[in-house]
Amino acid sequence: MHLYPLSLKALSAGLLAASFMATASANDLPSQEFLAQQGLTVVGPLPAVGGLKAWAAYRDQQPVPIYLMPDGKHWVLGTVIDAQGRDVNGQALQSAVQKPMGEQLWADVQRSQYVPDGKPNAPRTVYVFTDPNCPYCNQLWLEARPWVESGQVQLRHILVGILRPSSEGKAAAILSARSPEQALASHARAHAAAGRGPAAENAGIAAQTKISAAMRQTLANHAAMMSHWGLRATPAMIWKDDKGLVQIRTGMPPGVLEEVMGKK
């Protein structure tokens, strides 16, 4: 999902909708237990038409509106439309959740046990969920060299072991190496050189056969973070754009590196 910057049009729509807002109190929300079961994070009151009380929330990168019915006992999670079928609160909802959702994701990836690649004072930092057996992850490592070696970007690889049986052992071997950065570099080069056939799984670093409980927990935390944020594929890149807004891209479509890292 692309988190779109707030436009003047969206801001105007939000201010207009605010004139119709009924006061929404946190005491009117469903129980914390219900919200937790639904995986919902509430941001705050949402301007809403129709006299309903509303809140902006998000789940798995998706904005979710919560509406309190007039009886004060029932809630609806869904979209309010007008007679023309238009989502009347969509822009206000996106505007409300974009920044807090992005900042929470940024705080989460900063707490990971990442492998740095590049200068720590680079003007742009890009977090990358990386599986050692992912050919596109290793392709990204190679193709990012111009940005990394010029000092423009520091990559921070958050290793996961989800694609193949050997992925967890390889990720553990990289993180346990004396120099994880060098271990990842050697692995990425060897894996990429082997191509994308059956031989690729045997290329690069050897998988650890005895993984400590602490390391398994670290890799499990990384995988859980991916799942929590709805990131379904590797590589998954997270960075802040020139406006300071958190952005997300998955995979390696043409032109994605210039979008993420800027011009070479």
LINDANOR-V923177 format. One record per residue. N is the residue number from 1. RES is the residue in three letters. SS is DSSP state (@ for helix, = for strand, . for the rest). PSI is psi in whole degrees, 0 to 359 (999 if undefined). D_LAST is the distance of its C-alpha to the last C-alpha in whole Angstrom. Layout:
[[N;RES;SS;PSI;D_LAST] [N;RES;SS;PSI;D_LAST]]
This chain:
[[1;MET;.;133;25] [2;HIS;.;125;23] [3;LEU;.;106;24] [4;TYR;.;139;24] [5;PRO;.;149;24] [6;LEU;.;122;27] [7;SER;.;166;28] [8;LEU;@;326;31] [9;LYS;@;315;32] [10;ALA;@;320;32] [11;LEU;@;316;34] [12;SER;@;318;36] [13;ALA;@;321;37] [14;GLY;@;318;38] [15;LEU;@;323;40] [16;LEU;@;316;42] [17;ALA;@;331;43] [18;ALA;@;333;43] [19;SER;.;343;46] [20;PHE;.;3;48] [21;MET;.;136;47] [22;ALA;.;144;50] [23;THR;.;125;50] [24;ALA;.;122;48] [25;SER;.;147;49] [26;ALA;@;334;48] [27;ASN;@;343;51] [28;ASP;@;357;51] [29;LEU;.;159;48] [30;PRO;.;168;49] [31;SER;.;155;50] [32;GLN;@;326;47] [33;GLU;@;316;48] [34;PHE;@;314;48] [35;LEU;@;319;44] [36;ALA;@;319;43] [37;GLN;@;326;45] [38;GLN;.;355;43] [39;GLY;.;28;40] [40;LEU;.;135;39] [41;THR;=;118;38] [42;VAL;=;131;39] [43;VAL;=;315;37] [44;GLY;=;183;40] [45;PRO;=;148;42] [46;LEU;.;129;41] [47;PRO;.;133;42] [48;ALA;.;143;44] [49;VAL;.;170;47] [50;GLY;.;7;50] [51;GLY;.;7;51] [52;LEU;.;149;50] [53;LYS;=;138;48] [54;ALA;=;155;45] [55;TRP;=;149;42] [56;ALA;=;134;39] [57;ALA;=;172;38] [58;TYR;=;158;35] [59;ARG;=;126;35] [60;ASP;.;50;32] [61;GLN;.;2;30] [62;GLN;=;125;32] [63;PRO;=;138;34] [64;VAL;=;121;38] [65;PRO;=;144;40] [66;ILE;=;124;44] [67;TYR;=;134;47] [68;LEU;=;127;50] [69;MET;.;158;53] [70;PRO;.;336;56] [71;ASP;.;352;58] [72;GLY;.;10;56] [73;LYS;.;350;56] [74;HIS;.;152;54] [75;TRP;=;157;50] [76;VAL;=;132;48] [77;LEU;=;112;44] [78;GLY;.;197;43] [79;THR;.;133;42] [80;VAL;.;126;44] [81;ILE;=;160;44] [82;ASP;.;188;46] [83;ALA;.;339;49] [84;GLN;.;4;46] [85;GLY;.;15;44] [86;ARG;.;141;41] [87;ASP;=;109;40] [88;VAL;.;342;41] [89;ASN;.;4;39] [90;GLY;@;313;36] [91;GLN;@;318;34] [92;ALA;@;322;36] [93;LEU;@;312;35] [94;GLN;@;318;32] [95;SER;@;322;31] [96;ALA;@;323;34] [97;VAL;@;342;32] [98;GLN;@;305;28] [99;LYS;@;309;28] [100;PRO;@;324;31] [101;MET;@;315;29] [102;GLY;@;319;26] [103;GLU;@;327;27] [104;GLN;@;319;29] [105;LEU;@;317;27] [106;TRP;@;319;25] [107;ALA;@;322;28] [108;ASP;@;313;28] [109;VAL;@;331;25] [110;GLN;@;334;25] [111;ARG;.;357;29] [112;SER;.;166;28] [113;GLN;.;80;28] [114;TYR;.;162;24] [115;VAL;=;115;23] [116;PRO;=;147;20] [117;ASP;=;100;17] [118;GLY;.;179;15] [119;LYS;.;134;16] [120;PRO;.;339;18] [121;ASN;.;17;17] [122;ALA;.;144;14] [123;PRO;.;339;13] [124;ARG;=;135;13] [125;THR;=;132;15] [126;VAL;=;119;15] [127;TYR;=;138;19] [128;VAL;=;119;19] [129;PHE;=;121;22] [130;THR;=;127;23] [131;ASP;=;130;25] [132;PRO;.;335;26] [133;ASN;.;5;27] [134;CYS;.;114;24] [135;PRO;@;327;23] [136;TYR;@;331;20] [137;CYS;@;316;19] [138;ASN;@;327;19] [139;GLN;@;318;17] [140;LEU;@;315;15] [141;TRP;@;316;15] [142;LEU;@;313;14] [143;GLU;@;344;11] [144;ALA;.;356;10] [145;ARG;@;317;10] [146;PRO;@;320;7] [147;TRP;@;319;6] [148;VAL;@;313;10] [149;GLU;@;338;11] [150;SER;.;353;9] [151;GLY;.;8;11] [152;GLN;.;327;9] [153;VAL;=;140;10] [154;GLN;=;124;14] [155;LEU;=;143;15] [156;ARG;=;101;19] [157;HIS;=;121;20] [158;ILE;=;104;24] [159;LEU;=;138;26] [160;VAL;=;158;28] [161;GLY;.;79;31] [162;ILE;.;345;32] [163;LEU;.;317;31] [164;ARG;.;163;33] [165;PRO;.;329;36] [166;SER;.;354;34] [167;SER;@;316;31] [168;GLU;@;315;33] [169;GLY;@;323;34] [170;LYS;@;318;31] [171;ALA;@;319;29] [172;ALA;@;321;32] [173;ALA;@;320;32] [174;ILE;@;312;28] [175;LEU;@;332;29] [176;SER;@;352;32] [177;ALA;.;157;31] [178;ARG;.;320;31] [179;SER;.;93;27] [180;PRO;@;325;26] [181;GLU;@;315;22] [182;GLN;@;322;23] [183;ALA;@;317;25] [184;LEU;@;320;23] [185;ALA;@;312;20] [186;SER;@;319;23] [187;HIS;@;313;24] [188;ALA;@;318;21] [189;ARG;@;313;21] [190;ALA;@;319;25] [191;HIS;@;317;25] [192;ALA;@;323;22] [193;ALA;@;333;24] [194;ALA;.;350;27] [195;GLY;.;202;26] [196;ARG;.;17;27] [197;GLY;.;189;31] [198;PRO;@;331;33] [199;ALA;@;339;32] [200;ALA;@;327;29] [201;GLU;@;334;31] [202;ASN;@;0;33] [203;ALA;.;160;30] [204;GLY;.;207;28] [205;ILE;.;144;30] [206;ALA;.;141;33] [207;ALA;.;137;34] [208;GLN;.;137;37] [209;THR;.;334;40] [210;LYS;.;104;41] [211;ILE;.;129;39] [212;SER;.;157;40] [213;ALA;@;322;41] [214;ALA;@;319;39] [215;MET;@;319;36] [216;ARG;@;322;37] [217;GLN;@;320;37] [218;THR;@;312;34] [219;LEU;@;324;32] [220;ALA;@;322;35] [221;ASN;@;319;34] [222;HIS;@;316;30] [223;ALA;@;321;31] [224;ALA;@;324;33] [225;MET;@;316;30] [226;MET;@;312;29] [227;SER;@;317;32] [228;HIS;@;323;33] [229;TRP;.;10;29] [230;GLY;.;27;30] [231;LEU;.;110;27] [232;ARG;.;357;28] [233;ALA;.;156;26] [234;THR;.;149;23] [235;PRO;.;147;20] [236;ALA;=;118;21] [237;MET;=;134;18] [238;ILE;=;128;19] [239;TRP;=;170;17] [240;LYS;=;131;17] [241;ASP;.;186;16] [242;ASP;.;343;16] [243;LYS;.;3;19] [244;GLY;.;12;20] [245;LEU;.;137;21] [246;VAL;=;132;21] [247;GLN;=;157;19] [248;ILE;=;137;20] [249;ARG;=;142;19] [250;THR;=;151;20] [251;GLY;.;187;20] [252;MET;.;58;17] [253;PRO;.;159;17] [254;PRO;.;136;15] [255;GLY;.;359;12] [256;VAL;@;327;13] [257;LEU;@;323;10] [258;GLU;@;327;7] [259;GLU;@;317;11] [260;VAL;@;318;11] [261;MET;@;349;8] [262;GLY;.;179;6] [263;LYS;.;148;4] [264;LYS;.;999;0]]
